[in-house]
Amino acid sequence: MVGVTAIALMGVTNSLLDKLSILLGREYSKLKGVQAGITSLRDELISMKAALEDLSQLEDCNSQVKLWMHPLRELSYDIEDCIDIFLYSLDHGNVCDGLMNKIISWLRTLKVYIRAAKQISALKERAAEVNDRRKRLKLDVATLTSKAVATINPRLPALFEEADRLVGINGPRDELVKWLTEGYDFAQHRKVVSIVGFGGLGKTTLACQVYQKIKSQFDCTAFVSVSRNPNINKILRDILLEVLYTSNPMSDYQKNHFWKIKDNLNQQLEDHQLINMIKEYLRTNRYFIIIDDLWSKSAWQVIQCAFPYNNNASRIMTTTRIQDVAQYCCFTYEDYVYDIKPLSSDDSRKLFLKRIFGNEDNHPTELKEISDEILRKCSGLPLAIINIASLLSTKPVTKQEWKKVWNSISSVLKQNKDLETVKRILFLSYYDLPHELKLCLLHLSAFPEDHVIKRERLIWRWIAEGLVTEQQGLNLEEVGDTYFNELVNRNMVQPVDIDYSGRAKACRVHDIMLDLIICLSVEENFVTIIDELYPCLQLTRLGIFPSKQAVKKATYGLDQTDFLSVFGDLKQMPPLFDLQVLRVLDLEDCSSLKDGDIENIASLFQLRYLSLRNSHISRIPEQIGKLQLLHTLDLRGTRIKELPETVTQLRQLVRLLLGRFGVKMPNGISNMKSLEELVVLDGNKNSMDVVVELGKLTNLKVFSIYWRPNGEIDNEGNYTKSIVSSLCKIGEQSLRSLHITHGYSLLLDFLVDSWYPPPCHLEMFRMVSHFYFPRLPNWMSSLSELTWLDINVKQLGGEDMQVLQNMPALLCLKLYLEESPQETLVISRSGFQSLKVFYFYPLNGGLGLMFRKNKKDGFGLMFEEGATAKLQRFEFRYCAHDAISAYGIGFDFGIKQLNSLKHLHVSIHCRGASTWEVEATEAAIRNAAYSLPNHPALEMYRLSEHEMVKDEDEEEWDDDTGYDGYD
């Protein structure tokens, strides 16, 4: 795996060359013995970098190359550490007043010079020796077989496929649906169905399709992954959270139970407590739970205790690679173990061609023979087919290029046709990545199996570690964003939580792919993983510490660790004094972390990324201001109530992420000129001076504010004016995203007319549902770059709707109204030409927005032909009784113009409606959805079912409303 080492070393040498160039430009490099050494080091590294660029293209080579790279790797890390410590020592020893202090400072500086000169001289000799050895052994492209770099052809149009793009899944899905929803012998009993097969066959994909198809038939659902080393407590907590959020409690008892559980989840709970809470909540509900990726009987033995036998036709589905685990899950019903099979030849071909050409008909005939050979080698494995197809989609469509790929596959598929076979095939996609993406992909080995990795978290860790380099016209975050997208596009990671624009908010690594990445990373010492499965090596990039014993193992070599990420409960924090060259310290979700564990944080002078998110840290040390290179400080979910004054000394801080509310910031935040993201500023805890200084943060792009007038602030009128003034200033500069949040219903009238000049570059505006404007703000008409609008308005008129539908870039609109419209809101044929997602809801659940209460009033919302041409998802709510009363059973549902619709979500308010009215409304919705050309996926939910009128009460209800139940 020489290419991996070469790639890793290229990243280090690029960083070193930049640092050496900066060092040569500094005044103190002129000292005798320093400048010459630095220049010599730079020249040797430039020579070795050229060789590394050639070697990075190799998939394998002889042992001499590997032996040469080992001392080069250690040399590179030692040079980097030497430079970093040298610069830090100089930059933090020049502050002095008075003659004596100046003399002392000068002597200290001289000592640093002398020590650095000796170290650089020794490093120079080592570098020359390493480079001479390469030349003697002739380790260059002329003597080694290298891989040609192919020209990249147009990529696949999209990889966020809908269900209809999957191949060979309908039959297995329908069979499993039948198993889950039919069977009179034990239909009312709890039933467990298990999918079994080795990795890469699509067990999770199949389970997900079944889940999407039938989840609406159940009261509550959950889809949770387990993995090989399960955290049972986290799994149980995830199950409880999902069943809570997918349920719809109706009775007072259910609602009280719901909120009681939510409150209990704010504290640490033992496994048996979580099991009892889940079991009690599911006792009266019909539930559908999927437990994905089980590896042991013992894990299932614990998890299944949470699922009661409630005779409500509840269903459970598991997926596993192990046959006896599947049978154990389905004990007494062994017939319900589904053995997933490889794709048939026809389905393999369909999947292969769809991924490359978009359909089956554009396949050049001259490629049929070589395509058959490639598919034969893939043996019907969907993961292998998808990855090889993605690789071919970047190659010229010629028989010669495809044969090169086939020859590579042939060389690795002579091994056993098991999990290792799939891993070997995936090496092909890895080696075809640009070198910078290879490093970023290897970084993913830092995350546990089945971990959902947030996009922003990953990108800023890449940046902190120096894996992202600037490109012309793009900043580091934008470049990192392109890296993330490219890994998704090449099927190296799986997209998670696709947003309104088709952008993945997170990703996860398939377990087979993760095995591959870990294998590469650990073998080349790019990443070290400390747990029971992997040996302890010299740390250079990362440690994962799930136990106290693992921490003790990792004490060796900590002084060279530049990246430390912890998953699981941290019993003992390594001494920070031993981590001086650390760039990334990610302690997210370390609930046992104590204030004392980070007391010496100032010793991490190279730190760029610090996350204490969801820990119990309650105080940030005063020395935080010494972390002059810090880019990201994530304190969300902590117990911190106030930041020290020294935080304003973080001049390079880009992201300051605080808790939802309650954090007091010091005066002086205007000094943090690099700040681009501030989440959340509590308007009730911070002084007017802080609010005024906010307007001086001209680089601020993302801002979130928690606001509650009549809170703990004095002189509220001037305070509000200061907020408006600061918003106007940052809105005129760089502001791209604004989120206003609060926990109480509040009229937000002070921003309606006062925001001037308007924030013309704003791309996202969000409000919580309790806030609302009295009307649509005037400045909304100027937001030509807005793509996401989540807004609450008391009253919306026709002119306001015209402003919204004329927004050229708007992709997602979530519109909540306090009052029903007084006129029909018409969306013209030219309206919302870019809109993909539209939520149209009242804040008051009793209002019917789609249909106004009396027939003579007309529709509340009307689409003209050609309107919202790109709309894919539409969600709205209305009252069944009002609709039937005004329009009768066969009413026009009003969505027949939405030809591009793919998802329709309807909440039906049942208050005052009889059973037949609700059922007639649901039938009308189904008919309307079925009549649309795309046959959109339909989700319907009943609200306030407990307020429906019984059949014997209908006559009394109709007397009150003047409606007799007939047209």
N, C-alpha and C positions, 0 to 999 in steps of 0.2 A: 504493500500500500504506500509506495514511495510518493505517489502524487499527493496524498494527504499531508505528509510531512512537508513536502515542498510548498504546498498551498499555505499551510500554517506559518512556515518560515517566511514566505513572501509577505504575509501580513505584518510580521514583526519587523522585517528589514525595511519595508516601506515606512513604517513608523519611525524606525531608527534613523533613516536617512533624513527625514524631515527634522528630527530633533538635532541631529548633528549639524545640519545647515543653519538652524536657528542658533545653535551654540557658537558656531564660527562667526556669526554676526554680532555676538555680544562682546562687550569691551573686555571682560575678564579672560576671554579666550586667548588674548594676546600674551598672557603669561608664558614664559619659556617652559617648554615641556608639555604644555596643554594644547596649544594650537597645532603643533606638528603632529601630536598623537591623534587629535581629532581628525585632521586631514587624512592621515594614513588610514585610520579606521574607516572613514567614509569611502576611500578609494577601494579598499578591500571588499567592503560590503557591496559596492556597485558591481564589482566583478562577480561576486557570488550571487547577487540578485539575478544577473543575466542567466547564469546557469540554472538557477531555481525556476525561472520562467519556462525553460525548456523541460526540465524534469517534472514540472507540475502537470504536464500533459501525459505522463507515463502512467499506465495502470499497474505495472510491476517492473522490476529490474533486478540486477544481481545484488548480492549481499554487500559488495564494496560500496555501492551508492548509499545503502542504508547505514553502513558504519560511518561513512563520511558525514551524513546528515546529523547523526547523534551529537557529536561535539559542536557542530554548527548551531544546533538548536540551543544547547546550553550556553554557548558563547553569546548568542543573540539576546537571551534573557538576562545574562550578566551585564552586557553592555547597556541594555535598557535600564536596568536597576541602577547602574552606576551613574548614568546621565540624570535620571530622575532625582536621585539623592543629592547629587552635586548641585543641580539647579535649586532644589528646595533649600539646601543649606545656605546657599548664597543669598537667595531672595528673602530669607527670614533671619538674616544676621546683620542687616545694614541699618537698622533703626537705632539711632543713638543721639544723645544730647550731652554736651560737655566734652572737654578735652580727654579726660580719663576714659569715659565711655567710648569715645572714638578710637582711642588707642587699643582698648580691649577688643572692640569690634574689628579693627584692622588685623590684629593678631589672630583672631578667630578665622577671619577670611583667608589670611595667609596659610593657616593650618589646613583649611579646606582645599586651597589651591595645591598645596604640596601633596596631600593625600590623593587628590584627584589625578594629579600628574603621574603618580606612581601606579594607580589603578589603570589609567588609560594606557600607560606604557606596557603594562602586563597584558592588557586586552589586545593591544596592537600586535604583540608578538604571537598571541594565540590566534588572532585573525589571519596573520600572514601564514602561520603553520597550517591552518585549516585550508586556506586557499591554495597553498603550494601542493598539499596532498591531492586536492581535486585535479590540479594540472598534471601531476605525476601519473595519476591513475586514468587520465583522459576521460573524466566523467563529464562529457558534454554531449550535445545533440548529435555530433558527428559520429559518435561511437555507440550510441544507444538508440534503440528503436523508439521513435516518437509517434505520437498520434496527430494526424493532420486535423486542423480546425476547420470544420465545415461552415459554409455560409448559411446563415439562419434565414429560412424562408418564413412567410407569414404564419403566425401561430394560429392555434385553434380559436374560433370566434368567441367561445365562452366555455367555461368549465363548471358553471353553476347550473347543472342540468336539473330540469324538472323530472318528475317521475316517468313521463312518457319517453324520455331519452334513455332510460335504463333498458337493458336487453335481457330477455330470458327470465324476468322476475315475476311476470304476471301469474304464471302457473303456480310456482311455489307460494307466492303471496296469497292467492285465492284459496289454495289448499289449507294453508295455515289459518286463514280467516274462517274457513269452514270448521276446522278443528276447534277454534275458539268460540264460535257463535252457535254451533249446532251440536247435536248429540243429546237425545232425550233421556238417555240412561242416567246421566248425572248433570243435567243442564244447570241446575240451581246450585250445585256444589262448587267449591273452589277448584279450579282446574289449572294445572300447570303443563305447559307445552315447552319443549326444549329444542333448540336448533343446535346441531353439532356438526363440526367439520374443522379442518385445519385452517390456519391463518391465510387470509387472502382470498377465500372463496366467497366472501360477501355476506357473512352471517349478520353483521350489524346493519348493513344496508337493507337486507331482507326484513329484519325485525323492525327497522324504522318505517318501511313501507306498510307493514301490517299495522303498526301503531298509528300511522297517519290515517289509515283507512277506517279504523273502527273505534278510535279513541272517543269520538263524540257520543258513542252509545253507553258510556260509563259516567258515573258521578264524579270520579276523580282518577287521575292517571299519574304515572311517573315513568321516566326512562333514565336509568342510572347504570353507570359502568363500574366494574369491580376491579379488574386487573390482577396480576400475579401476586402482588404484595398488598392486599387490601387493607385500607384503613376503615375498619368496620364502623367506628364512630362517625366518620365523615359520610360513609355510605348511608347509614341510617338517618343522619341529619338531612342529607340530600333527598332521600325518599320522603321524609316528612315535609320538607319545604315544597317539593313538587306536588304532593297530594293536596297540600293546603292551597297552593296557588292555582291548581286546576279544578278545584271544587267550587261550588256555589252554595254556601250555607244559607238556608232559608229561615228555619225556625229560630226563635230567640236562643234556645239551648245550643243549637249548632253555631250560631254567631258567637255566643259567649265562649263556647269551647274553642272556636277558631282563634279568637283573640287571646285566650288564656295560653294556648300553645305557642303562639307567636311571641308572647312576652317571655315564656320559659326558654325560648330558643336564644335569648340574649345572654344566657349564662351557660357555663360548661355543664354538660349532662353526661352521665354514665351510659354505657350501652343499654343496660336493662331499662333505664328510664326512657330512653328514646324508643325502645321496642314497645313498652307499655303505652306510650303516647300515640305511636302509629297505630297500634292494635285497637286502642279505644276509639280513635278517630275513624278508622275504617270499618268499625263494627257494624254500623248501620248503612254503609255506603256500598254501592257496586263499583268495584275498583278494577283497574287494569294496570299491572306493573310489569315493566320489562327490566330484567337484571342482565345486563350485557357483560360478556367476557368473564365468565366464572372460570376459575382455575382449580378449585378444590371443593371437596365435599364439606369440609369444616366451615368454609365461608358461607356456603348455602345453609348449613345447619343452623347458623346463627341468624342469618338474614331472614329466612322463612318464618322464624318465630314472630315476626312483626305482622304477618298477614293472616288475619282471622278466617276461620271457616264460618262464614256468615250466611250461607245459603241465599246469597243475592246474585248468583251467577257471576261471581268475580273471576278474573282471569290473570294468570301470571305467565310470562314467557321468559325463558332464559336462553342465553347463547354461550357456548363453550367449545373448546377444542378437544375436550376429553370425553370419550364415550361413556365411561362409568359415572362421571359427574352428571352427564345429561340424564342417564337412567336413574340416578339417585334423586335428582330434582323431581322426576316424574313418577316416583315410586307409587306402586299400585296401578299406574296408568302408563306402563312402559311403551304401549303402542303409540303414544304421543311424543315420541322422540323423532324429530325430523332430521334426517341425514342430508345436508345440503350437498349437491353434486356440482362438479365442474360444468361449465357451459358446454352445450353441444357444439358441433362443428359449425352449424348454421348460425347459432347465436354468437359464437366467438367471432365469426366473420362480420356479422352485423355490428357488434360492439367495436371491433377493430376499425372498420371503415367509417363508422360514424364519428369516431374520435379524430380521424385524420382528415376526412373529406366532408364531414357534415351529413352525408347520406351514403347509401349503398350503390348509387347509380353512377357516381363520378370516378369509379375505380379504373385506372388505365389497364387495358388488357395485358400489356407487357409485364405488369407487376403481379399478375395472378399467381404465377408459379412461386415466386419468391415470397409472396404473402402467405401462401399455403404452408411453406416451410417454416416461416416465422410463427404462424399460428400453431403448427404441430409442436413446435418446441415449447410454446406457452402452455400447452396441455389444458386449455380451457380454464385457466386461472384468471379471473377478472382483474385482479391487481396487476398481474404480469402483463396482461393484454393492454390495459390502460396505460401503464408506464412505457411500454415499448411503442405503443401508438403515439404517445405524446412525444417521445424521442424522435420518431420518424416524421412527425408533423413539422419539426424544425429543420428537416433535411431537404435538399433538392429531390424532387419526385423523379428519380431515375433508378434504373435497376442496379447500377453500379453502387450508388450510395446505400440502397437498401440491403445489398448483399454484404456490405461491410458490417452493417448492424447484425445481419443474420449470422455471419461468421463469428462475431463476438458472442452471440447467444449460444451458438453451437459449442464454443469452447468451455462454457460454464455449465451447460445443461447435461453433461455426461455424468454428473453426480447424482446422488439420490433425489428422487422426485418427492421431496418433502419440504418442510419449511425452509431448509437451507437452500433449496433450489430457487425459491422465490427471492430470498435475500441476494443470491448471486445475480439474478436477473436485474435486480434494482441497482446493482453497481453501475450498470450501463447508464442509467439516467443520472446517477451521481457524477460520473466522470464527464458527462456532457455539459455540466453546469459551468458558467464562468467562475473563475477562481474566487471572486469575492462572495459569490453565492454558496460556494462550497464551505467556506468558513462560517457563514451565517447558518447553514444547515447543520454543520457539526455542533454549533452552539446549542441546538435544540436538544442535544443529549443531556443537557442540564435539567430537563424537566421529566418528571415521572410519567409512567404510562397513563394514558387516558386523560392527561391533564389538559384542560382547555387553556390555551395560552393567549392572553389578550394581545391584540395587535400593538397597542402603544407600549405596553410593558416590554415586549420583545424588541421592538425597534429601538427604544431608548437604551436598552441593555446592549444591543449591537453597537450603538453610537458610543456609549461609555467605554466599551472594550476596544474601540478603534477599528471595528470591522466595516464601518461605513465611511466612504471617502466622498468628498464634495465633487459634484459635477457642475458643469457650466449651466447657469440658470436655475439650479436647484439647491436648496439648503440640505443639511444632513438629514433632517426628518423626512423630507420629500424623497431623497435618495433611498432611505431605509424603507419607505413606503413602496417604492418600485421593487426593491428586493423582496419584500413580503409578497407582493402581487405575483412576482415571477415564480416564486416557490409554489404558490397556489396554482398558477397556470400550468406548471410542469408536473402537477400531481405529486409533488414531493411532500406536501402537507395537505390536510383536509380542511376546507373552509368551514367555519362555525359561525352561526348567527349572521346570516346575510342581511344587510340593511336595505333600505329603500332604493339605493343606487346600485345594488348588486355587489357591494363591497363587503368583504368578510370582516366582521369586528374581531374575530379571533380565529385561531386554528388549532388543530391537534395533529399529532403525528401518529400515523397508523403503527400499530405495535410491531409489525414486521419491519417497517422502515426505521422505527426507533432502535430495534435490535441492530440493524445495519449501521446506523449512525454511532451508536455506543461502541460497537465493535471497532469502527474506524478511529474514533476519538481516543478510546482507552489504549488501543494498540500503539498509537503514535504519541501518547502523553499530551494530546491537545486538551483533553478534559479528564479529570480524575473524579470518579464517583466513589464515594465512601459509603458502603453499606454491606450487608451480609453477602451480596452476590458478587461483588467485585473486589479484587485485592487493593491494598493501599499502595499507591505509587507516589513518586515525588510529585507534589502538587505544583502545577503551573497555571491552571486555568480555573478550576472549580472544585468545590467540595460539597457533597450532600451529606448531612449529618442527621440520621434519624434516631440516633441513640447516644448515650453517654460513652459507651464503649467505642463507637465510631469516632467520636471527637478525640479520644485518647490516641486512636490509631493515626489520626491526621496531624498530630503535632509535629511530625517530621516534615520539613520542607515548606512550612507555612510562609517563610520569609520570601518565597518566590511566587506565591499565589497572588494573581491579580484579579481573580473573580471568585466570589464566594456566594453560593446560593443555598439556602436551607429549606428543606421541605419536611414537614412533620414537626413533632413536638421537640423543641430544643432543650435538653436537660442541662447542657453546659456550653457556654459560649467560649470559643477559642480566644486567647488573649489578643486584644487588638494591637498591642505593641509588636506582635509577631507578624503583622499583616501590613507593613508600611507601604508596600507597592500595590496594595489592593485598589482596583478601579471600580468594582461593582460589589456592593454588599446588599443582597436582597434577602430580607428576613420576613417577607410577607407571610402572614398566617402563623407566625411563631407565637402562639398564645402564652407560652411560659417565659417569654423574654422579659427581663427585668431592667429597671433603670440603670442599675449598676453595670449591666453588660455593655452599655455603650458609653460609659463614663469617659473612656480614653479615646473617644472618636477622633479627636484632633490629631492623633498619631497617623491617621490614614490620609496623608497629605496628597495622595494621588487619586483620591476617591472622586468619581464622577456621578455615581448612581447610588442613592441610599433609599431603600424602602423599608419602612417599619409598619407597613399597612396591616391592619387587623391584629396588631399586637397589643399588649397591655402597658406599653410604655406611657408614662404620664409626664415625663419631663425631658426636655432636650438640653444637653449640657451647654453651658456658656461658650465652650470652646468650638462650637459648631462654626463660628465665623472664620476659623482658620482653614476650613476646607475650601480653598480659593478656586479649585477646579470643579466643584460640584455643579452638575447640570440639573439633576432630578432629586427632589426631596419629597417623598411620598409618606404623609402622616395620616392618611385616611383610616378611619376605624380605630384610632388610638384613643387614649384617655387624656391627651394633651389639651390643656385649656388656654395656655399662653405660650407664645414664642419668646425666646430671649432677645434682647436688643441686638446681640451680635449677629443675628440672622440677616440683618440688613447689610452686613459686610460681604455677603455672598454675591459678588459682582457678576459672576458668570452663571448664576442660577437661572435656568430656563423654565423649569416647571416646579411650582410650589403647590402641592396637593394636600389640602387640609380636610378635616372632618366636615360633615354636613353643616354643622353649626357649633358655636360655642368656643371658637378659638380666637383669642385676642392677639392682634399683631402689634408690634412696637412702632413708634414713630420712626421715620427715616426710610420707609419702603421705596421712596423715590430714588434711593441710591441703587436699587436693584434694576439697573437699566436693561439687563439682558432678559428680564422676565417676560415670557410669552404666554404662560398659562398660570392662572390663579384660580383655584377651586378649593374651598368656597370662602368668600369673605362674608363674615357675619356682620350685618349692618347694625346689630343691636349690641355687640360686644366691643366694637372698635370706635375709636375717637373720631371726631370730625377732622382732625389733622390727618389721620390715616386715609380717610375718604378723599380729602383734598389732594393728598400726595398720589392717590391712585391715578389721577388725571395726568401725571407726569410719566407714567409707564407707557411710553409711546410705542413700544414693541409688543404690547399685550395683544394676543390674538384670541385666547380663550379665557372667558371670565364668567364666573358664577357667583351670584350674590344671594344670601339669605336675608330677607327683608321683612320686618314687622314693625310698622309704626306703633306708637303708644307702648313701646318696649322700655328698655332701660336707658335710653338716651335722653339728653337734655336738649332744649332748643330744637325741637323736632323740625320746625319749618326751615331753619337754616341748614339743618342736616340734610333734609330732602333736596334742597337747592344744591348743596355740595355734591350729592350723588348724581343729580342730573348734569351738573357742570362737568364732573369727571367722566361720565358716560359720553357726553358730547365730545370731549377731547380725545378719548381713546377710540371712539367710534369714527372720528375723522382720520385716524392714523391707520392702525393695523387690525382692529377688532374684526374677528371672523365669526365668533360664536359667543352668544350671550344666553345664560340660563338664569332665570329669576325664580326663586323657590321660597315657599313658606308653608306653614302647616295650618293656617287659618284662612277662612274666606275673607277676601279683602278686595275692595275696589281700587284698582291701580290707575287712578286718574291723573297723577302728576306727570306721567310720561306720555300722555296722549298728544299734546301739542308742543311740548317743551324741548323735544330732542331735535336740536338744530345746531349745525348742519346735520342732516341724517347720516346714519352709518352706512354709507353707500357700498362698502365692501363686505357687509354682513352676509354670511352664508347660512347661519343657523340661529334661530330664535326660538327659545323654549320657555314655557311657563308651567308651573304646576297647576293642577285642576282647580285649586281653591282661589287662585288669583284670577281677576278678570278686568278687562278694560270696559269702560262704559260704552265705547264704540271703537271701531277700527281706527287706530292712530293715523294721523295725517302722513307721518313720515314713512309709512309702509309702502306708499306708491313709489318711493325712490329706491327700493331695495331690488335692483335689477340682478344681483348676484345671489339672491337668497335661494337655497335649495331645500331647506327644511324649515317649516313654520308650524309650531305647536302653540296655538293661541286660544285664549278664552275671552269671549266678548259677551257683554250683556245683551246687546241687540245688534243684529246685522241686517242691513238693508240691501237693496238691489245695487246701489252704487258701490257699496263696500265689496260685494261679491265681484263686481266688475274689476275693481282694483286687484283683487286676489287672482282672478283668472288671467289677468294680463301680465303677471309676473313670468318673465321668459324662462328663468332657470329653475322654477319651483318643481321639485320632484316628489316631495312628501308634504301633505297638508293635513294637520290634525286640528279640526275646527270644533270648538265646544261653545255652546250658546247657553246663556242663563235664561233666555226667554225664547219662545217660539217666534219664528219670523212673522212679521205683520203683512208680508207680501211674498209672492212666489219668487224664490231666488233662482234665476235662470242662468244656466251655464251655456253660453253661446257656442256655435260650432267651431269658433276659433279660440275658445277658452281652454286654459290649462293644457296647452299643447305638449308640455314636457312632463306633466304630472303622472306618477306611477302609483302612488299610495294616497288614498283619501279617506279620512275618518270624519264622519259628520255626526256629532253627538250633542245632546243637551247635557248640561251639568245637573239639571233637575231630572231625575230618572222618570218622572211622570209625563214628560212632554213628548209629543209625537212629532218629530221633525220632518220625516219624509212625507207625511201626510198631515195636512192641517185638519182641524177637528171637524169642520163642516164642509160638505161637498162643494158648496158655492164659493168657498174660499180658494179652492184649487190646491195643487200640490205645494208642499213647503219647499221642495227642491225639484227642478226640472232640467233634464239634459236635452239640448237640441241635437239634432243629427250631426255627427262629426265632432262633437265635444269630447274632451278628454281622450284623444285618440290613442294615447299610450297607457291609459289607466289599467293596472294589473290587479290591484287590491282595493276593495271598497268595503268599508265598515260603517254601519249606521244602526240606529235604534228607533223604534216607534211603538205606538200603542195598538194592540190588536183590536180592541173594542172600538177605538176611534176610527180606524181604517175601515172595518166592516160596517160600522154605522154610517159612514159617509159614502162609501163606494160599493158596498155589497160584496158578495162572494167572489164574483168574477172581475175584480178590479184590475186595472193595468198597474203593474208593479212599478213602472217608471224607470226601469234600467235597460230597456230593450235597445238603447243606443250604444251601450257599452260593449262593443264588439271585441275589445282586446282583453276583457276582464278574465283573470285566472283564479282569483280568490274572492269569495263573497262571504262576509261575516255579518250576521244580522242578530241583533239582540231584540227580542220581542217582549215588550212590557205587557204582562198579563193582568194587571190591576183592573178590576171591573169587567173582565171578559169572561165569557162562558167557555166551556171546554170546546164546543164546536166552533166558536169564533177563533180561538187560538189555532185549532187544527186547520181551519179553513185558511187562515193567514199563512201557516206553514206550507200548506199545499200551493198557495199562490206563489210563494217564494220559490219553491222547488220548480214549479212550472216556468217561472221567469228565468231562473238560472239555467234550466235545461234548454230553453229556447235560444240561449246565447251560443254563438258559433264555437267558442272555446270550451263550453260546458264547465264553467269554473268550479273549483272545489268549494263546496258549500258548508259553512258552519253556522248553525242556529242555536241560540241560547234563550231559554225562557227566564225572564226576570219577574220577581214577585209572584211566583205561582201560588203562594199561600193567600194572595189577595184576589184570586179568581172567584167568581160567583158560581155557586152550584146550580144545577139545572132547575131545581125547584125554586130558586131565588131569581131566576131570569126575568120573570114577569114583573117582580117588584123593582128590579134594577131598570128595566125598560120603561116603567112608569116614571121613574126619576129622570131619565134621559130623553124621554119622548121618542124612543126608538123601539119598534115592536119586533125586531128580529127578522124582518122580511124586506126585500127590495120594494 
